Each structure stands twice: as C-alpha cells, then as structure tokens.
Amino acid sequence: MTETRYLPAPAESAVVITDGEREEIARVAGELALAASGVVDGTEWLAAARAASARLPHRLQAAVREFRHDAGPDAVLLVRNLPVPDRLPATPTLPGSVQRTATTATGAMAMVMLQLGEIVAYRNEKSGALVQDVVPVPGRERQQSNAGSVLLQMHTENAFHRSRPDYVGLLCVRTDPTGDARLRTASIRRALPLLSREALEVLSQERFITEAPPSFGGAQGLPPSPYPVLRGASEDHDVVVDFNSTHPLDDTARHALEELRTAFETTARGFALTAGDLAVVDNRLAVHGRTAFTPRYDGTDRWLHRVYAVVDHRRSRADRRDGGSVLD
C-alpha cells in the first residue's frame, strides 16, 4: 500500500447544480459582490452574505442542511457546477495569497458555507483573511502546507487549535492542468472498523501532542498539551490528528497512530476537483490531504479558494477580538 492510494469519490456524495440553478446563484452572488463595497472581510459584507444565503436554490439548501445534520459515512459533501468567473487572472504565486474583494466565486462559496455555520479565519494564518487561496508557491514545493506540491499528509485542519473549524470548504476556480492534484479525504467512520481494540483504547487516551505550525507562532511559544486523538461517543468518534505534526508520547501510542494512519490510507477517497466544484469536509469526522503534483508556475496552476465555518460561533468568543470573525 502506498500513501497515494485512494478510492474514487462516491457519486452519491455529489450535488450537481443545474445550469438554471447556476444562473440563479450567479445572479445572487453578483448582487452580493456589490454589497458593502465588495470588501469580503468586513462585517457588513458577511451580514449581506448571510442574508443572501437564504436565496440559494432550495434543493441546494436542503442538501447542505442535511449534511450539517449528518455528514454521512465519508463526511464530505461535493457541490458541482457552482458559478466561477470565465476569465481569471493568472494563478497567484506569492505566499499568503487571499481574496479580499468579492467575486461570483467568493460569493457563491460564502453563501454555501453560511448555511453550515459562521465563517471564521485565524489571525496568524493568511493575515486573517476569510477567503484564502490554495495555490503552489515557488520555493515551497516540499512544505507540508497549502503552498506545497509534494504529497500533503492527511490532517485535521488546525488540529493544534482549541477552536478548530467544524467545516473546511475548498472551491476549485482553476483545474489542475496536469490532472495529478487530487483532494484526498478519509473518514473515521470508515476507518473505525479496521482498528484493533487495543489501538482504539490507546487513541482515546491523552498520549499525543500536536505542534502548531510556524505560521501560528508556535501557539505563542506554549508547549502543546497531551490529548486523545479519538474522542466523543465510542461508536461514533470524532478525530483530531495531523500525521505531519502529531507526535505520540510512547511506543504503544506510536503503534496505535500508525494503525490509524493505515486505516485512513485504506479507506481514503480521491476528488479530482474541476472549476466550479466545492468540496466541504467535516473537520470533526474526516482528515484530508492532497496527492503530489508538479506546478508549472506559468499562471495556469491549480487554484482553490478555502473558507472555514463553525457551527457554534459562541464557543470561540474568547478567541475573537470584539466579537469579530478572526480567531487568535
């Protein structure tokens, strides 16, 4: 078994937007682009987007709300054929690239994510922007980050943070020209039956630590605290792990973590995202990563927008200055 193994995404996980629905969403997103001077990170624009989300096609709203109620065995929702601009500038290549001006794509994505919860960002990540670019950056090919192009290890988004996002949305605005880059996901609901009783017991104990990435300042220099990788109901666990930065505290924990990694690799799904595809990952139940690919750096590389959402906004109030959307 190799780390690039994956199963094709199940057809039932996708909601395919009709051309008529796409035009309807594009009209609302176009109006939203004019709201609050089109400044995505402002509270006024977010309020407008929240109101506009009620105007999404009812079929899409129903699918998103059902996913929020129960993310299913794979814990991924794929929405296809969302409106994205026909003409795009060159794919960004600078570190920290973000979207601060509303477009059809950012509006459509924000409306869908706001049907799941409230949109948030992190002050030390991508300058706190609510809509972030996921693009390859020259010189960072080997980084385990959204700027890299080597195999990205499976991980819970911001696994180290006490206020992790509940959902991660990834909207493709430009398809990978090489065809090699695929989003990979794996659900603990699929992996759980493959784990031994011993591994389940160890993974449920406080025998692991996860380090903050350098972009977060090492969590202000505080040492990470031990925690259980699996938590919650014994028959339907949540999972918090990053196979690049989660470290076991003893050999038994190390073996259990490797068993979990193998179970995830065995059950991993692959999504070849094309322009207009939005993949929403339930960050409590699924880990995600990416296959390796070779960037061209000629303006045609794969380009995704990323947005985080949380179900309970109040839960993170202590981490959000002035009650805004950006977490420390």
N, C-alpha and C positions, 0 to 999 in steps of 0.2 A: 504494500500500500504506500502511495506517495502522498505528500501534502497537497498536491494539486488535484487530487481526486474529488469529484463531485457528481451528484446525480442531477439530472435536468429538473428545472423548476416545474412543479405540477401545474397543469393547465387550470385546475380549479382555484389556484391562488391568485388568478389574474381577473381584474375587472377591466374590460375593454370598452373604452369610451367610443360611442358612435360619432360619426362626423358631425351630426346635428348637435349632439351634446358638446362636442369640442368647440363648435362655433359659439354655443351658449356660454361656455366657460370663458372663452376668449373675450366675449363682449364684457362680461363682468370684470375680468382681470384688466381689460383696457380701461374701464372706468376707474378701477382701483389704482391704476398707475398714475392717475391724475390727482388722487386724493392726497391731502397733506403735503403738497409739493413733491410727491413721489419719494419721500425720504423713508426708506424701509425701516430704519432703526428707531424712528420716532413713535411715541405712544399714540399720537393721533392716527398715524397710518395703520398701526396694529389694531386700533379700535375700528377703523374703517374695514380692515380685512376681516375682523371677527364678525362684523355685521354682514359683510358680503358673502361670507362662507355659508350663510343660510340660503343663499340663492344658487348654490350648486345644484346640479340635477338631482332629483330625489333618489334615483337609483344609486348614484354615487354616494350620497349622504347615508343611505341605508347600509351600503356595503362597509363604509368606514365605521359607522357606529356599531355594526355587528362585530367588526374586527376589534374595536375597543372593548366590547363586551367579552369576547373570547377570540384570542388570536389564532386558535386552531393548532394543529399538530406541528406546523412548520414555523409559526409565529412571524410570518412575513405576508404582507399584502402588496401585490403588484397592480398598479393602475397604469394602463397603457393608453396612448394616443392623447395625452394632455397637450394643450397648445404650448409650443415653444416658438421663438422667432425663426422665420425662414432664413433671415440673413443675420449672421452672428459675426462679431469681430473675431480676431484671432484668439485661440485659446490662450488664456493668461499663462505666463511662465514665471512670474515673480512670487516669492514666498508671501504667505499671508493674504492671498487674493480673496476678495469678498465682493458681495453685491450690495451696495447701499442705495441704489436707485431702482425703483420699482419697474419691472418689465412684465410682459404677459406671463413669462415662465415663473418669475418670483411670486406674482400674484396668485396664479393657479396653485402653486405649491403651498403657499401660506394658507390659502383657504382650506385646502385638504387637511393640512396639519392642525389647523384650528378647530376642526371637527373632532380631533382626538384629544385636545387639551390646550394648554397655553404654550406659546413659543418662548424658548429661552436660549441664552447663549452664555459663554463663560468669559470673564474679563481678560483672563490670561491666554485665551485661545482666539486666534484670528481677530485680535483687537476688539473682541466683544460683539462682532457683527452678527446679526440674526440669520442672515443668509450667507453662507460661506461657499467658496469654490473648492472643489476637489479636482486638482489638476497635477500632472507631473511637473516637477521643478528641476531644472538643470543643476547638477551637482549634488542632488539629494536622492539619487536613484536608490540607494541602499538603505535609506531611512525606513524605520517602521512607523510610517505616518502617512497621511493623505497625500503628501508631496512625493512619496517614493514610487518606484515602479517594480521593485522586487516583490516576491510573494509576501503579502501582508498577513501576518499571523491572525488567527481568529481571536476576537476580543469582545468584551462588553465595552461599549462606549463610555469613556471616562470612568473606568472601573474603580479608580482610586478615590473618586469624589463622593462625599456623603450625599450629595444631591445630584445623582446621575439622571440623565434624561430617561423617560419611560419609552420614548419612541425616537428613532433616527430615520429621517426621510432623506432619500437620495434621488434627485431628479436628473436624468440624463438630458442635457441640451445639445451635446455633440457626441455621436457614436465613435467608439474607438476604431480608427481606420485599420488597425492591424487585426482586429477581431479576437485578440488574445485576452484582453482585460475582462474579467468576469467578477461580479459581486458574488461572494460565497457566504452562505449562511448555514447555521446548524442550530437546531432547537434542542433544549434539554428534554423536551417531551419525547423526541425521537431517540435521544441518546440514553435516557434513563434506564430503559430495559436492558441495555448492554453492559451496565455497570455491575460489578460484584457487590455483595452485601458489605464486604469489608471496605471497599472504596467509597460506597455511599456513606458509611459511618464516619470515615476519616474526612471526607469532603464537607461534611456537615459540622465539623469542629473548627475552632479558631486556631488553625495551624498554617495559615497562609498570610502573606502580606503582598500588597501591590504598590509599587512605587509610582509617584507622579512623574509625568514626563518633564523634561527641562522647560518646555514652553509654559508650564504652570508654576515654575519656580520651585519645584520640588515640594509643593504644598507648604510654601513659606518656611522650608527648612525643617519641618516637623517630621520625626520618624514615623513611618507607616505603622498602623496598629494591626495586630493579628485579627483575622476574621474568617468565617466559614465561606467556602466557595458556593455551597448549596445551602439554601435557607427556605423557610416557609413550610407549606404543607408537605408531608413526607411523600404523598402520592402525586404531587404536582409542584415540584421545586421551582424556585427562582434560582438564577445562576449569576454570579459576579466573578469574572475571571478575564485576564489578559495574558495569553500564552507567551507574550514577549516580556511582560514586566511583573507578572505574579510569581512569587517565589515561595516554595514550601519550606517549612521550618525544620523538617526532619526527613529522614529517608522514607519512612512509611507514607508521609504526606506526598513526597515526590512520586512514589509509585502510583498513588491514587490519582494525582494530577495527570500523569502520563496515560492512565487508563481512561480518564475523561477526555483527554486530547484524542486518543484513538477512537473513542465512541463518536466524538464530533466529526472527525475526519471520515468515518464510515458512513455517517448519515448526512453529510454536507450537501447542500443544494447549490447549483450554479445558475446565475442570472446574467445573460448577455444583454445588458441594457442598451436600448436604442433610443434615439431622440424622442422625447415625449413620454418615456417610461419613468414612473415614480415607484421606487421600492421603499416600503415602510417596514422597518424592523422593530419588533417589540423587544426593547433592550433589556427587559427583565427575564425573558424566556429564551432569547436567541443570542448567539455570538455571530459576528460577521468578520469578513476579511476580503481579500482580493487576490486573484491569480496574478502572476508576473506578466509583464508586457514590456515592449521596447518603445519608448517615446521617440517621436520624430523631432519635436521642438520646431516645427515649421508652421504652427498656427492651426493645425488640423487635429491635434491630440484630443483624446477623451476628456470631456468636460462635464462634471456633475455639479449641481447645487446641493448643499447639505443644510438641513434645518432640524433642530431638536424640539421636542414637545414633552411636557409633563402633564399628568392627569390632575395632580393636586398642587396647584400653584402656592397655596398657603404653606405647604410643607417646607418650602425653601425660602420663606420670607426672611429668615435671619441671614441668609447669604445674599439677599438682593437689596442693594442700597436704594433708599427712597421708594421701595416697592416696585422698582422697575423690572425689566426682563433679563438683566445681565447679572449672573451669579459670580461672586468672588471665589 
